Amino acid sequence: MTEAHIATNQEICLAMLRESDRDRYLACLLSPEEKRGALAALYAFNAELARIRDLVHEPLPGEVRLQYWHDLLEGSAHGSTAANPVAAALMMAIETHRLPRKTLIDMIGARTFDLYDDPMETRLSLEGYAGETASALIQLASLVLSPEEAARSADAAGHAGVAQAIAGLLLLMPLHRRRGQIYIPLQILSATGLDRDAFLAGEDRPRISAAIEAFAGLGREHLAKARAAGPIALAVFPAFLPATIAEPVLIRAQKRGALLFDRPLQPPQWRRQLRMGLAAARRKI
């Protein structure tokens, strides 16, 4: 593949992020220029996995889409990889930065959960899901930025990813409830006197608020652990930038409880950009 093709694929990935994931798009822009293409490929791959449920009406077509990425990473892709700019850019990033394919394959496997309406059973299962998706993405981005420093920030990446994942799930909770999906672990629901059906019915607002507050509190607990893991090296900090905007969402969710179904939690874009910019300058999650 020529350098021109590589650059074009990376530019396509950046353009996709500008439309579908503005926060990670900004994180790319706040990263060293020579690393942006590989980061954009990773983030575009993540965006492709995350949107599959939005594109299909049944689980089987979604599994087919996930299988495409699985086959690509296993080396048994059907058709030309060059025809898919995200796939081509991802494979180039893997080759250039020696990224572990198993981590990416595990990410695909974790996304199978999104295709179905089965509840999240326990806190441990939620943390496992977040670890193989959001945490793994932070760690992969860290490997792109600085393989030497990535291992030192692995613990922080793990906890920051869980906090970020919970914040994202809170933002999507109104959509998930309409679909019949639930990511709050049944363990938390049970502790607040609810079950899956009662939460989805939405009638017991005080207990639903208590469950949401506990869920957001779990996110804040992981964020505190990420901060306690020690300073994050300047070289890999851009990988953590998308996680720096989780805290306002978690705090709002704890305050609003069931009201999050009535008013959006997401801070405006300019506030998120400002927070990420300040975090980049201060190097604090």
C-alpha positions in Angstrom: 0.0 0.0 0.0 1.4 3.4 -1.0 1.9 6.2 1.5 -0.8 8.2 -0.3 -3.3 5.3 0.2 -2.3 5.1 3.9 -2.8 8.8 4.4 -6.2 8.7 2.7 -7.5 5.9 4.8 -6.4 7.6 8.0 -8.0 10.9 6.8 -11.3 8.9 6.2 -11.1 7.5 9.7 -10.6 11.0 11.1 -13.6 12.3 9.1 -15.7 9.4 10.4 -14.8 10.3 13.9 -15.7 14.0 13.4 -19.2 12.8 12.5 -19.7 9.9 14.9 -17.4 10.4 17.9 -16.4 14.0 18.4 -14.7 13.4 21.7 -12.2 10.9 20.3 -11.8 13.0 17.2 -10.6 15.9 19.5 -8.4 13.4 21.3 -6.7 12.6 18.0 -6.1 16.3 17.3 -4.6 16.7 20.8 -2.2 13.8 20.1 1.2 14.0 18.3 0.7 14.4 14.6 2.6 11.3 13.7 0.4 9.2 15.9 -3.0 10.6 14.8 -3.5 8.2 11.9 -3.1 5.0 14.0 -5.3 6.4 16.8 -8.0 7.4 14.3 -8.0 3.9 12.9 -8.4 2.4 16.4 -11.1 4.8 17.3 -13.0 4.4 14.0 -12.8 0.6 14.5 -14.3 1.0 17.9 -17.0 3.3 16.5 -17.9 0.7 13.8 -18.4 -2.0 16.5 -20.4 0.3 18.8 -22.9 1.3 16.1 -23.7 -2.2 14.9 -26.8 -2.5 17.1 -28.1 0.8 15.6 -27.8 -0.7 12.1 -29.5 -4.1 12.5 -32.9 -5.2 13.7 -31.9 -8.7 14.6 -28.9 -10.2 16.4 -27.8 -12.5 13.5 -26.9 -9.7 11.0 -25.0 -8.0 13.8 -23.1 -11.2 14.5 -22.2 -11.3 10.8 -20.8 -7.8 11.0 -18.8 -8.8 14.0 -17.6 -11.9 12.3 -16.2 -9.8 9.4 -13.9 -8.0 11.9 -13.0 -11.2 13.6 -12.0 -12.9 10.3 -10.0 -9.8 9.4 -7.9 -10.0 12.5 -7.5 -13.7 12.3 -6.2 -13.3 8.8 -9.1 -14.9 7.0 -10.8 -11.9 5.6 -13.2 -12.3 2.7 -12.5 -9.9 -0.1 -10.0 -7.1 -0.3 -9.1 -5.3 2.9 -8.1 -2.3 0.8 -11.8 -1.8 -0.1 -12.6 -0.9 3.5 -10.7 2.2 4.6 -11.2 1.5 8.3 -10.1 -2.1 8.0 -7.0 -1.1 5.9 -6.0 1.7 8.4 -6.5 -0.7 11.3 -4.3 -3.4 9.9 -1.6 -0.8 9.1 -1.8 0.4 12.7 -1.5 -3.1 14.0 1.5 -3.8 11.8 3.2 -0.5 12.5 2.8 -0.5 16.3 2.7 -4.2 16.9 -0.7 -4.1 18.5 -1.9 -7.3 20.1 -4.6 -8.8 17.9 -6.1 -10.8 20.8 -7.0 -7.6 22.6 -8.9 -6.5 19.5 -10.6 -9.9 19.0 -11.7 -9.8 22.6 -13.1 -6.4 22.0 -15.2 -7.8 19.2 -16.4 -10.7 21.4 -17.4 -8.3 24.2 -19.6 -6.4 21.7 -21.7 -9.5 21.1 -23.5 -8.6 24.4 -24.8 -5.4 22.7 -26.7 -7.3 20.1 -29.0 -9.0 22.6 -31.3 -7.9 25.4 -29.9 -10.1 28.1 -29.3 -8.2 31.4 -25.8 -7.7 32.8 -25.7 -10.1 35.7 -23.1 -8.8 38.2 -20.7 -6.0 38.8 -17.9 -8.3 37.8 -19.5 -9.0 34.4 -19.9 -5.2 33.8 -16.3 -4.6 34.7 -15.2 -7.4 32.4 -17.3 -5.9 29.5 -15.9 -2.4 30.2 -12.4 -3.8 30.5 -12.5 -5.5 27.1 -14.0 -2.4 25.4 -13.2 1.0 26.8 -10.2 0.0 29.0 -8.7 -2.0 26.2 -9.1 0.9 23.8 -7.1 3.2 26.2 -4.4 0.6 26.5 -4.1 0.1 22.8 -4.0 3.9 22.2 -1.2 4.0 24.9 0.7 1.4 22.9 0.5 3.5 19.8 1.7 6.6 21.7 4.5 5.0 23.7 5.0 1.2 24.1 7.5 1.9 26.9 5.1 3.9 29.0 1.9 1.9 28.2 2.6 -0.9 30.7 3.2 1.6 33.5 -0.3 3.1 33.0 -2.1 -0.2 32.6 -3.8 -0.1 36.0 -5.0 3.5 35.4 -6.2 2.5 32.0 -8.2 -0.3 33.4 -10.1 1.8 36.0 -10.4 4.9 33.7 -12.0 2.7 31.0 -14.6 1.3 33.4 -15.5 4.9 34.6 -15.7 6.0 30.9 -17.8 3.0 30.0 -20.3 3.6 32.8 -20.6 7.3 31.8 -21.3 6.2 28.2 -23.9 3.7 29.3 -25.6 6.4 31.5 -25.8 8.7 28.4 -27.4 5.9 26.4 -29.7 4.7 29.1 -32.9 6.3 27.7 -32.2 4.6 24.3 -31.3 1.3 25.9 -34.5 1.3 28.0 -36.6 1.9 24.9 -34.9 -1.1 23.3 -35.3 -3.3 26.4 -31.6 -3.4 27.1 -30.2 -2.9 30.6 -26.5 -2.6 31.5 -27.0 -1.8 35.2 -26.0 -5.2 36.8 -28.9 -7.2 38.3 -26.8 -7.3 41.4 -27.3 -3.5 41.8 -31.0 -3.6 40.9 -31.6 -6.3 43.5 -29.9 -4.3 46.2 -32.3 -1.4 45.5 -35.4 -3.7 45.4 -35.8 -3.9 41.6 -35.6 -6.5 38.9 -35.1 -6.1 35.2 -38.8 -5.8 34.4 -39.4 -3.2 37.1 -36.5 -1.1 36.0 -37.6 -1.2 32.3 -41.2 -0.4 33.3 -40.0 2.9 34.9 -42.8 3.3 37.4 -40.8 3.0 40.7 -38.9 6.2 40.3 -37.3 6.3 43.8 -35.8 2.9 43.5 -34.8 3.5 39.9 -33.0 6.7 41.1 -31.3 4.7 43.8 -30.1 2.1 41.2 -28.8 4.8 38.8 -27.0 6.6 41.7 -25.3 3.3 42.7 -24.3 2.7 39.1 -22.9 6.2 38.7 -21.2 5.8 42.0 -19.5 2.6 40.8 -18.1 4.7 37.9 -16.8 7.4 40.3 -15.2 4.7 42.4 -13.2 3.4 39.4 -12.3 7.0 38.4 -10.9 7.5 41.9 -8.9 4.3 41.6 -7.5 5.5 38.2 -6.4 8.8 39.8 -4.8 6.9 42.7 -2.8 4.7 40.3 -0.2 7.4 40.1 0.7 10.1 37.5 0.3 9.2 33.9 3.2 9.8 31.6 2.9 12.7 29.2 3.7 10.5 26.3 0.5 8.3 26.8 -1.8 10.9 28.3 -3.7 11.6 25.1 -5.0 8.0 25.3 -6.8 9.0 28.5 -8.3 12.2 27.2 -11.7 10.7 26.2 -12.0 9.4 29.8 -11.5 12.9 31.3 -15.1 13.9 30.4 -16.7 11.0 32.3 -16.8 12.7 35.7 -19.4 15.4 34.9 -21.7 12.8 33.5 -21.3 10.5 36.5 -22.0 13.4 38.9 -25.1 14.6 37.0 -26.4 11.0 37.0 -26.0 10.7 40.7 -27.9 13.9 41.3 -30.7 13.3 38.8 -31.3 9.7 39.2 -34.5 8.7 37.2 -34.7 12.3 35.9 -32.0 11.3 33.4 -34.8 9.8 31.3 -36.4 13.3 31.1 -33.3 15.6 30.5 -30.1 14.7 28.7 -27.0 14.2 30.8 -24.4 15.1 28.1 -22.7 18.5 28.7 -22.5 20.7 25.6 -19.7 20.1 23.1 -17.8 23.3 24.0 -17.7 22.2 27.7 -16.3 18.8 26.8 -13.7 20.3 24.5 -12.7 22.8 27.2 -12.4 20.0 29.8 -10.3 17.8 27.5 -8.1 20.8 26.7 -7.5 21.6 30.3 -6.9 17.9 31.1 -4.3 17.8 28.4 -2.5 20.9 29.8 -2.7 19.7 33.4 -2.2 16.0 32.7 -4.9 15.0 35.1 -7.8 12.6 34.4 
